[in-house]
Amino acid sequence: MTAILLAALSSPSAFAQSGGRDVTADVLANRNVTLSGDAVVRLTGGVTTYTGVISGEGVFTVGGTGTLVLVKDSDFTLPGDRRRQKIVTVGGNHPVTTIENPDPPAVIVQRGATLQYGSGSGEDGIIGHFAHAPEVSLNTLNHQVDGTLDLAVHRQVNLGVISGSGLVKQRRSTWPGIELPGTHPFSGTLYVGTGADYGSLHYLTAMPHVRKVVNQGSFIHNAPDGEVVTDAADIYSQFYGNDINFHTWGSGVVRMSGVYSWSDNGSDTAPALSDPSRNFATVPHSDNKRGINIEGATVTWGDGTNNRFFLPGNEKTVYVNMHAERNGTRSVLTFDYDGPVALDAPISGGRYHDTMADVGRGDVVIAATRGNAVTFTAPQNYDGDTTIGDGASLRLGDGSPQGDSALLATGKIVDNGEVIVQNATRGAELGRIGGKGSVTQAGPATTTLTGELTYTGRTTVKAGTLAVTGGSLAASTAVDLPAAGATLDLTRAGDRTINNLAGAEGSTVAAGRTLTVRATTPTTFGGAVTAADGVTKTGAETLTLTGKHTTPNSTWTVREGALALAGSVQARQLAVEPAGTLRAGGTVAGAVDNAGTVDATGMTVRGAYTQRPGARLTGTRMSVTGAVMLAGTFAPDPASGPGVIIDNQGADQVSGTFDGLPEGAAIGALRLTYHGGDGNDVALAGSSGAIRPGSAVSPAATVSRSGPVWWFAAAGALVLLIALVFLARRRSRNRS
């Protein structure tokens, strides 16, 4: 029923009177007009100033062409059979008034005609019959404007419920302005020359069909407690000095879903901008400068259904001020879009154009709308919190030298989506980040994270350096450095613990003293780790290292899970604790102390290898340049044949044996020797043949030099030597 009524009121012909008594002659003669039904003035061009008044009961219509100027107030009513609207007030201490079932229009301005209220020079005449509600007087004579209604009065104007498709224009410098209580079916253009109240603490405003507003003054938006006031119009400014101000009470919200733009061409009824880039360019007299003042209010830009950004412009063409009320109520500005948008100006807290004179007093929210990607391309100057909703992202900087951004350290970041920093030249410092979202460093300029860091999402360094000072990334689910040149600097971090490290070749984790890497999912890191006091691997899953790690005076510890070494580690020692596993096909430039499990598949140890009681060695090949000390168990690869297990390149013999595997012990069809190869290698051998030094054993290889086959070979050689000596002596005797 409401939709049908709104459609009827918005139709230009819904209540237009084609007949009715013609009072043109009375108006031209400045005679008072008493309505006893409907009446019409038919203008024939030019300007007609009417000094009389209209009273009685009926509908007053202005038609034809030209302008009718009223310089005295007129007061009449609709006929009784057309009056149906109700004024309803609720709310106790904070009353809010609404208009239910509005009356048909009592004042009609037909297309082509202009009705002007006031002379513009102090003679203020309007048409109205007022009903009083708490904090507001409501005009019960609703207006239908299909032509032009020109407001040239220097007092507050209330037009009742406005319908039609024409132009309602308030002139400049005609304070205090227009009040707009009610839901207005008007689909034309609203021209705010001085000031207009779109909602208040005591009434609601809705103009769902208005698509364009020309703002040359202060367009003031307000919402009562618990209400959402929505303005979907595109708003245009034409000269320097206009702004939009926001006020709300309690949990009230004002939502703006249009665009606040400059207009450099078009008409009052159809303002336009020749090129969107002109919103960002300085023009003579700063004519395209426009601003926002949020006065302790809760405001949303966008309605989550598009990415037409509300305020296109930069610090030279727009300003955004956030203030706090005297009672301490702070401002909240929410961005709610379903695609990428950019704010190219700072949010600050000065007065009007002097926006940087003080910091902004409020918070910023990036709404939890999927695809809501907001970019700040200017350093921000508000002191409050920044919240990023689930599915949304906030980018600081657009990657260009002119587009760097930052946040003040006074507020915290509640990150349930993604924070992306992509500054080109100016580093950013972010403090106190929490939430379940992620942080991405994506620009060449360094980003520094300070203070308490409790966010649980991923930490990604795509470019440049991400430095942690004082805080810790221990709560972050994973750390990824997917590009060469990316650096994670933990040298001044409070706790150098990171989770699920991954990264590309050429990336770096600089830990300073110590680094703990916890693996709860399998990851591969191809970059380099620097840590003066070593690296500790924890977590049940596998961390694979494919890069080169130079930490010559440190100790690496595999405390839990597996460290798969495909690259190299230079360290004083790599220790494998009882719950840890080292799977290695790379190089350890230092000693290996195994109290857990070592799976050697081509590993090189440039130092000593010590296997402690209870430890385990698996695999097929390991090369050791230092001393070899053995205990614990050995489990060869079932698929491997005979060959060298530990290529002991040092001069000393192997010390100790594996548990239950003395020299010559059988392992399946093979036998174990601690004197294989060149005499001090650990090898598996078959029943015959010899093990070549430093190489894998052939299928015919022998067990060891001290085994039975070696003894028989030596004895045979001795017998052969004795026989040769005997034959030589016999030949000598025969010659003599």
Secondary structure as GFF3:
##gff-version 3
##sequence-region A 1 736
A	DSSP	alpha_helix	2	10	.	.	.	ID=ss1
A	DSSP	beta_strand	21	22	.	.	.	ID=ss2
A	DSSP	alpha_helix	24	28	.	.	.	ID=ss3
A	DSSP	beta_strand	33	36	.	.	.	ID=ss4
A	DSSP	beta_strand	39	50	.	.	.	ID=ss5
A	DSSP	beta_strand	54	57	.	.	.	ID=ss6
A	DSSP	beta_strand	60	70	.	.	.	ID=ss7
A	DSSP	three_ten_helix	80	82	.	.	.	ID=ss8
A	DSSP	beta_strand	86	90	.	.	.	ID=ss9
A	DSSP	beta_strand	96	100	.	.	.	ID=ss10
A	DSSP	beta_strand	107	109	.	.	.	ID=ss11
A	DSSP	beta_strand	113	117	.	.	.	ID=ss12
A	DSSP	beta_strand	130	133	.	.	.	ID=ss13
A	DSSP	beta_strand	136	139	.	.	.	ID=ss14
A	DSSP	beta_strand	143	145	.	.	.	ID=ss15
A	DSSP	beta_strand	148	151	.	.	.	ID=ss16
A	DSSP	beta_strand	157	158	.	.	.	ID=ss17
A	DSSP	beta_strand	162	163	.	.	.	ID=ss18
A	DSSP	beta_strand	167	170	.	.	.	ID=ss19
A	DSSP	beta_strand	178	179	.	.	.	ID=ss20
A	DSSP	beta_strand	182	183	.	.	.	ID=ss21
A	DSSP	beta_strand	189	192	.	.	.	ID=ss22
A	DSSP	beta_strand	195	198	.	.	.	ID=ss23
A	DSSP	beta_strand	205	206	.	.	.	ID=ss24
A	DSSP	beta_strand	212	215	.	.	.	ID=ss25
A	DSSP	beta_strand	218	223	.	.	.	ID=ss26
A	DSSP	beta_strand	228	231	.	.	.	ID=ss27
A	DSSP	beta_strand	234	237	.	.	.	ID=ss28
A	DSSP	beta_strand	242	248	.	.	.	ID=ss29
A	DSSP	beta_strand	253	256	.	.	.	ID=ss30
A	DSSP	beta_strand	260	262	.	.	.	ID=ss31
A	DSSP	beta_strand	265	266	.	.	.	ID=ss32
A	DSSP	beta_strand	271	272	.	.	.	ID=ss33
A	DSSP	three_ten_helix	276	279	.	.	.	ID=ss34
A	DSSP	three_ten_helix	284	286	.	.	.	ID=ss35
A	DSSP	beta_strand	290	295	.	.	.	ID=ss36
A	DSSP	beta_strand	298	301	.	.	.	ID=ss37
A	DSSP	beta_strand	318	323	.	.	.	ID=ss38
A	DSSP	beta_strand	331	335	.	.	.	ID=ss39
A	DSSP	beta_strand	340	343	.	.	.	ID=ss40
A	DSSP	beta_strand	347	348	.	.	.	ID=ss41
A	DSSP	three_ten_helix	355	357	.	.	.	ID=ss42
A	DSSP	beta_strand	362	366	.	.	.	ID=ss43
A	DSSP	beta_strand	373	376	.	.	.	ID=ss44
A	DSSP	beta_strand	386	388	.	.	.	ID=ss45
A	DSSP	beta_strand	393	396	.	.	.	ID=ss46
A	DSSP	beta_strand	413	415	.	.	.	ID=ss47
A	DSSP	beta_strand	418	421	.	.	.	ID=ss48
A	DSSP	beta_strand	428	434	.	.	.	ID=ss49
A	DSSP	beta_strand	438	441	.	.	.	ID=ss50
A	DSSP	beta_strand	447	453	.	.	.	ID=ss51
A	DSSP	beta_strand	459	461	.	.	.	ID=ss52
A	DSSP	beta_strand	465	469	.	.	.	ID=ss53
A	DSSP	beta_strand	479	481	.	.	.	ID=ss54
A	DSSP	beta_strand	487	492	.	.	.	ID=ss55
A	DSSP	beta_strand	497	499	.	.	.	ID=ss56
A	DSSP	beta_strand	501	503	.	.	.	ID=ss57
A	DSSP	beta_strand	508	512	.	.	.	ID=ss58
A	DSSP	beta_strand	515	518	.	.	.	ID=ss59
A	DSSP	beta_strand	523	525	.	.	.	ID=ss60
A	DSSP	beta_strand	528	531	.	.	.	ID=ss61
A	DSSP	beta_strand	535	538	.	.	.	ID=ss62
A	DSSP	beta_strand	542	545	.	.	.	ID=ss63
A	DSSP	beta_strand	548	558	.	.	.	ID=ss64
A	DSSP	beta_strand	561	565	.	.	.	ID=ss65
A	DSSP	beta_strand	568	576	.	.	.	ID=ss66
A	DSSP	beta_strand	580	584	.	.	.	ID=ss67
A	DSSP	beta_strand	587	594	.	.	.	ID=ss68
A	DSSP	beta_strand	597	605	.	.	.	ID=ss69
A	DSSP	beta_strand	609	611	.	.	.	ID=ss70
A	DSSP	beta_strand	616	624	.	.	.	ID=ss71
A	DSSP	beta_strand	628	629	.	.	.	ID=ss72
A	DSSP	beta_strand	633	636	.	.	.	ID=ss73
A	DSSP	beta_strand	643	648	.	.	.	ID=ss74
A	DSSP	beta_strand	666	667	.	.	.	ID=ss75
A	DSSP	beta_strand	670	676	.	.	.	ID=ss76
A	DSSP	beta_strand	681	685	.	.	.	ID=ss77
A	DSSP	alpha_helix	708	735	.	.	.	ID=ss78
###
